[in-house]
Amino acid sequence: MLDGRRILLIVGGGIAAYKSLELVRRIRERGGSVRVVLTVAGARFVTPLSFSSLSEDKVYDNLFDLTDEAEIGHIRLSREADLLVVAPATANLLARMAAGLCDDLATTVLLATDKPVLVAPAMNVRMWEHAATRRNLDRLAADGIHVVGPREGDMACGEYGMGRMAEPLEIVEAIEALLVAAAGDAPLAGRRVLVTAGPTHEPIDPVRYMANRSSGKQGYAIARAAAALGAETVLVSGPVDQPEPPGVRVIRVETAEQMLAACRDALPADVAVFAAAVADWRAARPAGQKLKKQSEEAGPRLELIPNPDILKTVAGLKDGRPGLVIGFAAETENVIENAREKLVHKGCDWIVANDVSPDTGVMGGDANTVHLVTRSGVRSWPQMSKAAVAERLMTCVAQHLGQAVRAAG
């Protein structure tokens, strides 16, 4: 619940601004209060009167309002809130935030705040996928900005894809989780979480290697979500181009054997989440020199041997096994059935299963559709951003550990 919590809602200029009216209502029905900063572009979609009526407070829209600025109003707005929420966070707003601009009330408040900031991106799918937006989001993540959504669906422009703003209830859930963490009574405080991410690179010779198609985005998002909920988090990462999550200890490795060794060294842990796409095989005898192409027709013969099974090894430990071991099952067919088999074969507690067939765009993409498979059943989640998947998964982990403590008590 949000009893007594103060939310400063910054509304950007996108068609999704109408959803922010519902967001105000949802926050207030949970006991929170809302002040609204409406951008000039946002006011083209929703009127100040609408937000004022729902929030029962003044709507702020002008950096140079003489009455407010006589009291340094933008500082007061940023400091009196418990949390700042940007919804919708347009591509333009995200870019200005990443650059540290402060040329209107919204961006000035964001630069002046010392409170947590949550953004709910909303934009056309091409804008969402553009390299500039990706760079801006990476910069904001490195700065500690939290993200909820976007989701996939139909858009006002008639296109379909990622870019729809998260639904108001999803944003409220993210708000509640962040406020719990910021209050110091984070549900994973005192817990240690181990996460693996990315691919492994198995050398064939000094310049060639075998690998899986993994960007590491999901594993990094999980580590970020665990740290946000107060956990001491260790991330064992294969070779990826991802910014280090704030407050997370990152151990970088290349091969599966190195990843297993790093995981062993990181134990004990309360929770272990194995999101890395570990190569199943490696060359039995990697060449010491670059293999030369001897013929236009025949390639070199490679003898492959199995890599260590990191998930199965840690789940099978008699001493030092984490209390909750979670694996990932990236499947191209029979997703849930294969995940159930993997749950039993690996000896883990949960499996997060997803479809990575080529037409899904999951490998390397920003969205995921997953099924949480446990020994008691299956929970299928709608498609959402990998950040949202991570936050929901770690919320489930926190709830599970809390129930275990109450049962033991």
N, C-alpha and C positions, 0 to 999 in steps of 0.2 A: 504494500500500500504506500501511498504518497502523502500521508497525513503531515501537513505543515510544511511540505517541501515546496520550494519556490523555483519555478521553471521560467527561464527567459527564452521565448520562442522567436526565432528569427525566420521570417517567411520570405523566401526568394521568389523571383518572377518566373513561374512555370505553371502550366495548367494544373499540376498536382497541388497547387496552393489551396484548392477547395478542400482537399483532404485534411489540411491543417486546422480547419474549423472543427472537424470531428476529433482531431487530436486534442484540441483545447478542451472539448467536452469530456473526453475520456480521462484526461489528467485530473480535471476538477471532480469528476465523480469518484475518483480514488482519493480525494482529500487534498490534492495539490493545488497550488495557485499558479496562475500563468500571467506573465506580462508579455506583450507582443511587440516586437520590432518589425515593422513592415517596410520592406524596400520599395523604392519607387516603382520598380518593375512588378513587384508582388501586388501593389495596389491596382495594377491594371487588370488583375484577375479576381481579387477579392477586396471588398471595401473595408476601410478602417472600422466603420460602424458595425460590421458583422463580427469582427474580432472583439471589439469593445463590448458588445452585447453579451457574447459568450464568456469572456474572461472577467467581466464586471470590473474592468480596469481601463485606464487610458492606453491608447495605442501610440507607440513612439515611432516617428518616421523621419525626423529632421535633426541632423547633427547640429544645426545652428539655431535651434529653438532657444531664444534668449533666456527664457525663464529657467529651463532645465540646465542649460550650459552655464548659467551663473553659478550653479551648484556642481559644476563638472558632471553633468548628467550622464555622459557615456561611461564614466568611471563608476558612478553609483549604480547604474543598471547592471554592469558586469560583476560588481562585487556583492550586490545584495541577493543575487540568484545562487541557488545550490548547484544548478546545472544549466548550461546553454545548449539549446537544440536548434539546429538549422534544418528546416523542413518546409518546402523542398530546398535541397542544396543543389542549385543549378551548376552546370559546368563553369559558368562565369564566376559564381560565388566561390566555388572550390579553387579555381585558378587564382583569384584574388587572395584567398586565405593562404594558399601555398606560397604566394609571393610576399606575404606580409603587408599587403596594401591596406590602407585605412582611409578611403576617400568618400565614405558615407557613414551613417550611424551604425549600420550593421557590422561592417568590417572594422570600424573603430572599436566597437564593443568587444568584438572577437579578439582583437589584438591586445586589449587592455585587461582581459579577464585572467584570473588565477584559478578559475574553476574548471571542472571537466567539460569537454565539448563533444557533443554527439551530432553527427551529420547524417541526413537521410537523402542520398543522391537521387535526383530525378532528371532525366534528359532523354533525348533521342538515342536509339541504340548505337548509331554511328558515332555520336559524340561520346558516349560511354566507352566505346572501344578505341577511340582515338589515342594515339601515343601520348599526346599532351595531357589528356585526362589521366592516363595511367601514371605518368610521372608525378602529376599533382597529388594523386591519391597516395602514392608511395611516400612523397614528402610529408603529407599530413599524417600518415601512419607513423612515420619516424618521429614526428613532433608530438605524438601521443593523442592525436585526435581519434575518436571512436566512430565507427561506421555501422549503420544498420541498413540493409538492403544494398542495391535495389533488387527488384524482382523482374522476372520475365513475364511478358504479356503484350496485349494489344496496346497501341499508343495512339494519342490524339491525332498524330500525323498520318495514321493509317498503316504504319509499319508495325512489325512484331519483333520482339527481342528483349534483351536486358535493358533496363533503364526506368521501369515503372517504380515510383516511390513505394517503399514499404508501407503496408497497411497501418493505420493508426494504432491498433492493438499491439502489433509487432513492435512499433516504436515505443509504446508505453512499457512493454516488457523490457526493452533495452534500457530505458530510463531507470526503471526500478533496479535493475542489476547494477548499473553504474553508480547509483546513489548508495546502494548497499556497500559497494567496494570503496567509494569515496569516504564513507562514514567511519571506516576503520573496522567495521564488524563484518568484513568480507567473508562469505561462506566458505572459502577455501583458505582462509588465514591459518597458518600453522601447518598446512599440508604441503607436500612436495610432489610435483608433477613432472614426469619425464615425457617428452614428446620427440618423435623422429619425423623428419620431413625431407622431401626432395628425392631425387634419384640417387643411385650409386653408379660410379664409373669403374668398370672392371677392365684393366688394361689388356690390350692384345699385344701392343708393342709400345715404344715410348711416345708415339703420336696418335695411336688409335685406341678406342675403348668401346665396350658394349654398355648400353644404358637403357633406362626406361624413359618414356615421355612424361616427365613430371616437372612442374614449375616450382613445387614446394609451397604454393600459395595456401593450400588447405592446412598443412601442418603448421606453417608460420601463423596462420589465423588462430589455430587452436592454442598455440603457445601464448599468443597475445591475449586471448580470452581467459586462459588460466591465470595469467599474471594479473589481469584486471580484476579477477575475483579473489585476489589476495594470496595465491599460491606461490611458493618458491618454485620457479619453473626453470628446467634445464631443457634446452632444445639441441638435439643432435641432428645436424643438417648435412645432407649431401650437397654437391656443388649446385648452387642456385644463385640467381640474381635477385635477391629479396632483401629489403632493409631489415636490420635486426630489430625485433620487437622490444619496446622499452621495458626495462626491468627484467629481462630474460637473459640468462646465461647461455650463450651459444657456443657449441662445440662443433667445429667444421671437420668433416671427414670426406673421403672419396670412395672407398671400397666398402663392401658389405662386412668384411672382416674387421675393418676399422670401426664401422658403426656398431657392431656387436661389442667390441672392446670398450668403446665409449659408453655404451648403455650399461654395461656391467660396472664400470667405474662410477657412473652416476647414481647407482643404487646405494642405499635403500630409497624407495619412493612409495608414496601412498597410491599413486595412480600412474600408469604408463599407457601412453597413447601412441600406437605405431602407425603413423600415417605415411611413412616413407614408402616409395616404390622401389623396393630393393631388387636388384637384378637376381634372377633365380640361378644363373650360372656364371662362371668365370672361366677364362682360359687356364687350362691345366699348367701350361708352361709359357707365360708371356715372353715374347722375344726381347732380347736385350738391345737389339738394333731395329731400326725401321724395316719392316718386311717390304721387299722389292717386288714389283709386279713383273713376273717372269714371262707371262703369256697373256694374250688378249682374251683367251677363252677360260683358262683355269685359274681359280683363286687359291689361296693357301688353305690347307686342311687344318682346321682348328679342333683340338680335343677339348671338350667342355666338361667341367666338373661342377657339382652343385655348390652353391654358396651356403653358408650357415643360415638356418631359419631363425631369424632374430625373435620374431613373435613367439614361436613355439618354444624356443630356448628359455626366454624370460618367463613365459607362462608356466613352464614346467619346473621352475626352480623350487627346491624343497626348502631352502633357507634364503630369505631375502626377497621372496616373491612379492611384488606389489599387491596390495589388497584388491585393486581393480585393474585388470589388464584389458585394454581395448585394441582390437585390430581393425584394419581396413580391408575390404574386399572390393577391388576394382574388377568388375566383370563386364563381359560383352554380351552375355546371354544368361538366362536362368539366374538372375541376380540374387533373389532371395533364397532359392534352393541351394545355390552354391555357397552362399554366406552361412547358411545353417550347417552345411557340411564342414566348412572351415572352422566354425565355432567349436565343433566337437573335436576335429582333427588337431587343431592348434592348442586346445585346452585353455582358451582365453574366456573372459566373462561376457564381453560384448563384441559385436562386429558392426562396423559402420559400412554398409554396402552401397555401392553406386554403380551405375551403368556408364562405362567409358567407351562404348562403341563409337566409331568414328563420327557418326552423324550427330552425336550429343554435344560435341565441342567441350566436354568436361576437362580433358587433359590439357592443362595450360590455360584454361578459361577462368572466368570469374564467378561462375555459378555452379551449383551442384544440386542434384536431387538424390537424397539418401534415404536409406531404411536402417533404423537402429534395431538390430537383431540381438535379442538376449535369450536366455534359456526359458524365459517365461512368455515370450511372444515377439511380435514385430510391430514397430511404430514407423509408419511411412510419413515422411515430412514433405511438404510441397517444395517445388524448386525455389531456391533462394540463393543469395550470394554466399560465397564461402565464408565470409566473416560472420554472417548470420547463422550458418550451420555450426561454426565453431562456438559461438556464444550459446546456442541452444544445447549443444553437446555438453559443454562445461557446466551449464545450469543443471542438466540432468545428473552429471557427476556429483555436483554439490548436494543435490537433493538425495541421491543414493547414499552418499557418505553420512549425511545428517540422519537419515533413517536408520543406518547401521549403528550409529552412536546411540540413538534413542533405544534401539532394540537391545543393545548391550547393557544399557543402563537399567 
